Amino acid sequence: MPLPNPINGHLPPHLREVCTILAAGLVWLRSRAAEEAAREAADRGEPDLHFLAPQRLHANRTNRRPA
């Protein structure tokens, strides 16, 4: 099943442009809010939940058994 076209073809071009600008603004606001929330959590001493690539291992990696 094909994905729907993200551009609303039934809207006039000037309204499509307004929608594009509004969508970009919402994305920017959400990213800014997420950054502020992360900064506040760090100020409270909460640990960062992101792991570096070498730290992404299974807990029992050496204790594997056949399925």
Phi, psi and omega in degrees: 000125182288148178287148179292151179290125183291342179268124179285105182290340181277351179272147174295155184304321182292328176286327175298320179295318178298317179298320179297316180295316179297319180296318178297321178295320178294319178297317180297315180297319180294320179292322178294318178296321179294320178296317180295320179296320179294320179295318178295321178295321178294323178295329179279355179088012178286140182289151175282132184270002179276141180245146173286159184305316179294341181274351183274081180232158174284150183295321182248050185297324183276349183258044179281149176225156181294149181285000000 
